[in-house]
Amino acid sequence: MKRTMKRADHKCTCLTGQAHPHSAVAKEHRAINRVLLALNEKSRRRFAGLLALQWGHGGVERLNQITGLRPCQEIT
């Protein structure tokens, strides 16, 4: 039997989300984290990568604050 680890819900650490927890931005960040909870690791990273590409420069750092996901390290 394969064991799966349940990912804990991440609280956004961006300044907007903390200063204005009922704002549209904070609601969007909570929605992103709810989607990530339903995905496996590979799908989480694909979804996060898509968002980072859409957001452009600074997208990876922004997603790290929102989701807690760290960038993958290349293995050489």
FENDALIN-V166451 format. One record per residue. RES is the residue in one letter. SS is DSSP state (2 for helix, 1 for strand, 0 for the rest). OMEGA is omega in whole degrees, 0 to 359 (NA if undefined). Layout:
res=[RES RES]
ss=[SS SS]
omega=[OMEGA OMEGA]
This chain:
res=[M K R T M K R A D H K C T C L T G Q A H P H S A V A K E H R A I N R V L L A L N E K S R R R F A G L L A L Q W G H G G V E R L N Q I T G L R P C Q E I T]
ss=[0 0 0 0 0 0 0 0 0 0 0 0 0 0 2 2 2 2 2 0 0 0 0 2 2 2 2 2 2 2 2 2 2 2 2 2 2 0 0 0 2 2 2 2 2 2 2 2 2 2 2 2 2 2 2 0 0 0 2 2 2 2 2 2 2 2 2 0 0 0 0 0 0 0 0 0]
omega=[181 177 176 178 177 179 178 177 182 175 180 180 179 183 180 180 180 183 183 186 180 181 178 179 180 178 178 180 176 179 177 181 176 178 182 179 184 186 172 186 182 180 176 183 177 179 179 178 177 179 180 178 180 183 177 185 181 183 181 179 179 179 176 179 183 190 185 177 177 177 178 176 177 177 181 NA]
